[in-house]
Amino acid sequence: MKLLTFLWASMLLSCNCFAQTKDSLSISVVYQTEPHSRNALITVNGHPVPNTAVASMAPDMIHSVDVSKNDTIVGGHRYSGVVRIALKDGYTPAFISLTALKKKYTSLQHGPTVFMLDNQLISGNYDQLMVDEKYILKIEVNRLSDADGRQDVNVVKVLTRSEENIRKSKEIRIRGNASTIIPTNYYSDDFRSIDQQLERR
């Protein structure tokens, strides 16, 4: 509930949408913009953090969320409001920039890289955008290239320890022909016996 409150407040304070509708198809096209004049300052335990840092934090570690819509000036920058997040005692997030995360956990060399957080594309300065390292479940690295094999782009997908991601990570995926699946009563410690049983069929 606290995380939903934060996301709702963040959308009100920092997002402005422009919609365009094509009458012939009735398809709504939404251009997401984030004007500098309408953004919220987000703090965690009194320290300013970027939006991605909060999106990657464990919701059950949040003690309270306080939203203020008053204009605030910090470091010469005007904010349209403040979202103050207090964490539970004993929990200290380990914020790390996306650039540092890539360097620490992957062997990717220099080259174009885009990041995704829970399947949402992240845009911005990857040197400044932070995530909570303690709440990361998995990092997936893919490489995209055009039809001619040029313009390789690294895609780094960061998955958090959300309930949905944890549930999906535990799902068992069986591939191949169903006839090759061995019923449990055929399993034994001697793998040769399994092959022999299959040959007898």
C-alpha positions in Angstrom: 0.0 0.0 0.0 2.8 2.4 0.9 4.5 1.7 -2.5 1.3 2.3 -4.3 0.9 5.6 -2.5 4.4 6.6 -3.5 3.8 5.6 -7.2 0.5 7.5 -7.3 2.1 10.6 -5.7 5.1 10.4 -8.0 2.9 10.2 -11.1 0.9 13.3 -10.0 3.9 15.3 -9.2 6.4 14.3 -12.0 4.5 13.1 -15.0 2.7 14.9 -17.7 1.1 13.0 -20.5 0.0 14.2 -24.0 -2.5 11.9 -25.7 -3.2 11.8 -29.4 -6.0 9.7 -30.9 -6.4 8.4 -34.4 -10.1 8.4 -35.2 -9.9 5.7 -37.9 -8.4 3.1 -35.5 -9.3 4.6 -32.1 -5.7 4.0 -30.9 -4.5 6.3 -28.1 -0.9 7.4 -28.5 0.6 8.8 -25.2 3.9 10.7 -25.2 5.4 10.6 -21.8 7.2 13.8 -20.9 8.8 15.0 -17.7 9.1 18.7 -17.7 11.8 20.2 -15.4 9.2 22.5 -13.9 7.0 19.7 -12.6 9.1 17.2 -10.7 9.2 15.9 -7.2 12.1 15.6 -4.8 12.3 12.1 -3.4 14.2 11.4 -0.2 14.9 8.2 1.6 15.7 8.7 5.3 16.4 12.3 4.5 18.7 11.7 1.5 17.7 12.7 -2.0 17.5 9.8 -4.4 16.4 9.3 -8.1 13.1 7.7 -8.9 14.7 4.4 -10.0 16.2 4.0 -6.6 12.8 3.8 -5.0 11.4 1.6 -7.7 14.1 -1.0 -6.9 13.6 -1.0 -3.1 11.8 -3.6 -1.0 8.3 -2.4 -0.3 8.1 -4.2 3.0 11.2 -2.2 4.2 9.3 1.1 3.9 8.0 2.4 7.2 6.2 5.4 6.0 5.6 7.8 3.0 4.9 11.4 3.4 3.9 13.6 0.4 4.1 17.4 0.3 2.9 19.4 -2.7 4.6 22.6 -1.6 7.2 24.1 -3.9 10.7 23.4 -2.5 14.1 24.7 -3.5 17.1 22.4 -2.9 20.5 23.2 -4.3 19.1 26.0 -6.4 16.6 23.6 -8.1 12.9 24.1 -7.7 10.8 21.0 -7.0 7.0 20.9 -7.2 6.7 18.7 -4.1 8.6 16.3 -1.8 8.0 12.6 -1.3 9.7 11.6 2.0 10.2 7.9 2.5 11.3 6.5 5.9 12.6 3.0 6.1 12.2 0.5 8.9 14.9 0.5 11.6 17.8 -1.8 10.8 17.5 -1.6 7.0 20.0 0.4 5.0 19.7 0.2 1.2 22.9 -0.3 -0.8 22.4 2.1 -3.6 24.5 1.6 -6.7 24.5 3.4 -10.1 23.4 1.4 -13.1 26.9 2.0 -14.7 28.6 0.6 -11.6 26.2 -2.3 -11.5 27.1 -3.2 -15.1 30.8 -3.0 -14.3 30.5 -5.0 -11.1 28.4 -7.9 -12.3 28.9 -8.2 -16.0 31.8 -8.6 -18.4 30.3 -6.2 -21.0 32.9 -4.0 -22.7 32.3 -0.5 -23.9 29.4 0.0 -26.3 25.8 1.2 -26.4 23.9 -0.1 -23.4 20.3 0.3 -22.4 18.8 -0.8 -19.0 15.5 -2.2 -18.1 14.1 -2.4 -14.5 11.4 -5.1 -14.2 10.8 -4.9 -17.9 10.5 -1.1 -17.9 13.0 0.8 -20.1 15.1 3.3 -18.1 16.2 6.5 -19.7 18.6 9.0 -18.3 22.1 9.3 -17.0 23.1 5.7 -16.0 26.0 7.2 -13.9 23.5 8.9 -11.6 20.5 6.6 -11.7 20.6 4.3 -8.7 19.1 0.9 -7.7 19.1 -0.9 -4.3 21.6 -3.7 -4.8 20.1 -5.6 -1.9 16.8 -5.9 -3.7 18.1 -7.3 -7.0 17.1 -10.8 -7.8 18.8 -11.3 -11.2 20.5 -9.5 -14.0 19.9 -10.7 -17.6 22.2 -9.5 -20.4 21.2 -9.7 -24.0 22.8 -8.3 -27.2 20.7 -6.9 -30.1 22.0 -6.3 -33.6 20.4 -5.4 -36.9 19.9 -7.8 -39.8 23.4 -7.1 -41.1 25.0 -7.9 -37.7 25.9 -4.3 -37.1 24.9 -1.8 -34.4 25.2 -4.2 -31.5 23.4 -2.9 -28.4 23.7 -4.4 -24.9 20.4 -4.8 -23.1 20.8 -5.2 -19.3 17.6 -6.3 -17.6 17.6 -5.8 -13.8 14.9 -7.9 -12.0 14.0 -7.0 -8.4 13.0 -9.4 -5.7 9.3 -8.6 -6.2 6.8 -11.4 -5.4 6.0 -11.8 -9.1 9.7 -12.1 -10.2 10.4 -14.6 -7.4 7.4 -16.7 -8.4 8.4 -16.7 -12.0 12.0 -17.7 -11.1 10.7 -20.8 -9.3 8.5 -21.9 -12.2 9.7 -25.1 -13.9 9.8 -24.9 -17.7 9.9 -28.2 -19.6 11.1 -28.1 -23.2 11.3 -30.8 -25.8 9.1 -33.7 -26.9 6.7 -35.0 -24.2 7.8 -38.6 -25.0 11.2 -37.8 -23.6 9.9 -36.9 -20.2 10.6 -39.7 -17.7 8.0 -40.3 -15.0 9.3 -40.0 -11.5 9.1 -43.7 -10.7 11.8 -44.3 -13.3 14.4 -42.1 -11.6 17.2 -43.9 -9.8 20.7 -43.1 -8.5 22.2 -45.1 -11.4 21.7 -43.0 -14.5 22.7 -45.9 -16.8 19.6 -47.7 -15.6 17.4 -44.9 -16.8 18.9 -45.1 -20.3 18.4 -48.9 -20.2 14.8 -48.5 -19.3 14.3 -46.0 -22.1 15.9 -48.4 -24.6 13.5 -51.2 -23.6 10.5 -49.1 -24.6 
